[in-house]
């Protein structure tokens, strides 16, 4: 309970609530898009560099490779579970259900970044290779979603020719993957000495930049809820709340079987539970143009992201301590 209260009353969450409330109340508060993108790049660079430095301190063991493989398998399999839930419980058609399922198999890097901060504030340690797990979990869910969308369709909505190449570039070379993997490699190569030189920019201001970014995310989530709620029925909204718990439970079970430390267990649960709202929407615009952003983006950004930030992360931390404590 103390951890939940500390999370809910942290500056990061409160700035998110401020942005969410401002958007729902139709405030004219805005953050320039270019500035918001700059904040996102900064956060991904900072977390990638830190992960790379952590990786430079240790060797890759069999356990690390097992966690990396588990992340990829989760990203491939979670959309199948999400798709089955949506088709059985909601009124979504196959295309919208597949596009939404893709978001719940990929990851939210902002949720991951926030979780690393909360884990540190709880006195736990996490391994640098978890950044690599996050990068590897971005793309597989999109492939699964394309297969799910095509099954049972007389004319499969596949992307062909030059559009297919564009889709693959969008998935594999999207900004979040490029920046994460690039910063991870730079941190790995330069190690502690390199990080010491840039820490005044990438370490000390990190929490303040995260507050600014979450303020913008709150504004985006509020606008999505205000504009897209008519497209969502009760079962769809309920899915946005229970699917993270199902995914986190699977991530926790895998972490327990691999015997990784509590901080890494919490991060694997967070990665499994989070829903993408950056990389996957961009890919869905190319792969499934008929899918409705008002459904999948409102669910991932307007429902699941606030739930994970306010309730999910402290809950996953609590259970991670129970599992590995």
Residue pairs with C-beta under 8 A, 6 or more apart in sequence:
3 122
3 314
3 317
3 318
4 311
4 314
4 315
4 318
6 121
6 314
7 13
7 118
7 310
7 313
7 314
8 310
8 314
10 118
10 121
11 207
11 211
12 114
12 117
12 207
12 210
12 211
12 214
12 309
13 214
13 309
13 310
15 211
15 212
15 214
15 215
15 218
16 214
16 215
16 217
16 218
16 221
16 306
16 309
16 310
17 218
17 310
18 215
18 218
19 29
19 214
19 215
19 216
19 217
19 218
19 219
19 220
19 221
19 222
20 218
20 219
20 221
20 222
20 306
21 218
21 222
22 29
22 218
22 219
22 222
23 29
23 218
23 219
23 220
23 221
23 222
23 223
23 225
23 226
24 222
24 225
24 226
26 226
29 219
30 219
31 212
31 215
31 216
31 219
36 213
36 216
39 209
39 212
39 213
39 216
40 110
40 175
40 176
40 213
40 278
41 175
41 179
42 202
42 209
43 109
43 110
43 113
43 206
43 209
43 210
43 213
44 109
44 113
44 175
44 176
44 179
44 180
44 183
45 179
45 183
45 202
46 183
46 202
46 203
46 206
46 209
47 109
47 112
47 113
47 116
47 131
47 180
47 183
48 131
48 179
48 180
48 181
48 182
48 183
48 184
48 186
48 187
49 183
49 184
49 186
49 187
49 195
49 198
49 202
50 128
50 131
50 187
50 195
50 202
50 203
51 128
51 129
51 130
51 131
51 132
51 183
51 184
51 187
52 128
52 131
52 183
52 184
52 185
52 186
52 187
52 188
52 189
52 190
53 128
53 187
53 188
53 190
53 191
53 192
53 194
53 195
54 127
54 128
54 129
54 187
55 128
55 129
55 131
55 132
55 184
55 187
55 188
56 128
56 187
56 188
56 189
56 190
56 191
56 192
57 128
57 191
57 192
58 127
58 128
60 129
63 258
63 259
63 260
64 127
64 129
66 258
67 129
67 130
67 133
67 255
67 258
67 260
67 264
67 268
68 129
68 132
68 133
68 136
70 254
70 258
70 268
71 133
71 134
71 136
71 137
71 268
71 271
72 136
72 137
72 140
74 105
74 137
74 247
74 250
74 251
74 254
74 271
74 272
75 105
75 106
75 107
75 136
75 137
75 138
75 139
75 140
75 141
75 144
76 105
76 140
76 141
76 143
76 144
77 105
77 144
78 101
78 104
78 105
78 141
78 247
78 250
78 272
79 98
79 101
79 102
79 104
79 105
79 141
79 144
79 145
79 148
80 101
80 144
80 148
81 246
81 247
82 100
82 101
82 104
82 105
82 239
82 243
83 97
83 98
83 101
83 145
83 148
85 239
85 243
85 246
86 92
86 97
86 100
86 101
86 236
86 239
87 94
87 97
89 235
89 238
89 239
90 97
90 233
90 235
90 236
90 239
91 233
91 235
92 100
92 236
92 295
94 148
94 149
94 151
94 152
94 153
95 149
95 157
95 288
95 290
95 291
96 291
96 292
96 295
96 296
97 148
98 145
98 146
98 148
98 149
98 288
98 291
99 145
99 149
99 284
99 288
99 291
99 292
99 295
99 296
100 291
100 295
100 296
100 299
100 300
101 141
101 144
101 145
101 148
102 141
102 142
102 144
102 145
102 276
102 280
102 283
102 284
102 296
103 141
103 275
103 276
103 277
103 280
103 281
103 296
103 299
103 300
104 141
104 243
104 244
104 247
104 275
104 300
104 304
105 140
105 141
105 144
105 145
106 137
106 138
106 139
106 140
106 141
106 142
106 275
106 276
106 279
106 280
107 134
107 137
107 138
107 271
107 274
107 276
108 274
108 275
108 276
108 277
108 278
108 300
108 305
108 308
109 134
109 176
109 180
109 278
110 213
110 214
110 217
110 305
111 270
111 273
111 274
111 305
111 308
111 309
111 313
112 134
112 267
112 270
112 271
112 274
113 210
114 210
114 214
114 309
114 313
115 266
115 267
115 270
115 313
115 316
116 126
116 267
117 206
117 207
117 210
118 313
118 314
118 317
119 125
119 126
119 263
119 266
119 267
119 317
120 126
122 317
124 261
124 262
124 263
124 266
124 317
124 321
125 261
125 263
126 261
126 263
126 264
126 266
126 267
127 260
127 261
127 263
127 264
128 187
130 264
130 267
130 268
130 271
131 180
131 184
132 181
132 184
133 267
133 268
133 271
134 180
134 271
135 177
135 180
135 181
135 184
137 271
138 171
138 174
138 176
138 177
138 276
138 279
139 171
139 172
139 177
139 279
141 276
141 280
142 171
142 280
142 283
142 284
142 287
145 284
145 287
145 288
146 158
146 159
146 287
146 288
149 156
149 157
149 287
149 288
150 156
150 157
150 158
157 287
157 288
157 290
158 164
159 166
159 167
159 286
159 287
163 286
166 286
167 283
167 286
167 287
170 282
170 283
170 286
171 279
171 283
174 278
174 279
174 282
174 283
175 278
176 278
176 279
177 279
186 194
187 194
187 195
195 202
195 203
214 309
217 301
217 305
220 301
221 301
221 302
221 305
221 306
222 302
224 294
224 297
224 298
224 301
224 302
225 298
225 302
225 303
227 294
227 298
228 293
228 294
228 295
228 297
228 298
228 302
229 298
229 302
231 292
231 294
231 295
231 298
232 295
232 298
232 299
236 295
236 299
237 299
237 303
239 299
240 275
240 299
240 300
240 303
240 304
240 307
241 303
241 304
241 307
243 275
243 304
244 273
244 274
244 275
244 304
244 307
244 308
244 312
245 273
245 312
247 272
247 273
248 269
248 270
248 272
248 273
248 312
248 315
248 316
248 319
250 272
251 268
251 269
251 270
251 271
251 272
251 273
252 265
252 268
252 269
252 316
252 319
252 320
252 323
254 268
255 264
255 265
255 268
255 269
255 320
255 323
255 324
256 265
256 323
256 324
259 324
260 268
260 324
261 324
262 320
262 321
262 323
262 324
262 325
263 320
265 320
265 323
265 324
266 313
266 316
266 317
266 320
269 316
269 319
269 320
270 308
270 312
270 313
270 316
273 308
273 312
273 316
274 304
274 305
274 308
275 299
275 300
275 301
275 304
275 305
275 308
276 300
277 297
277 300
277 301
277 305
280 296
280 300
281 293
281 296
281 297
284 291
284 293
284 296
285 293
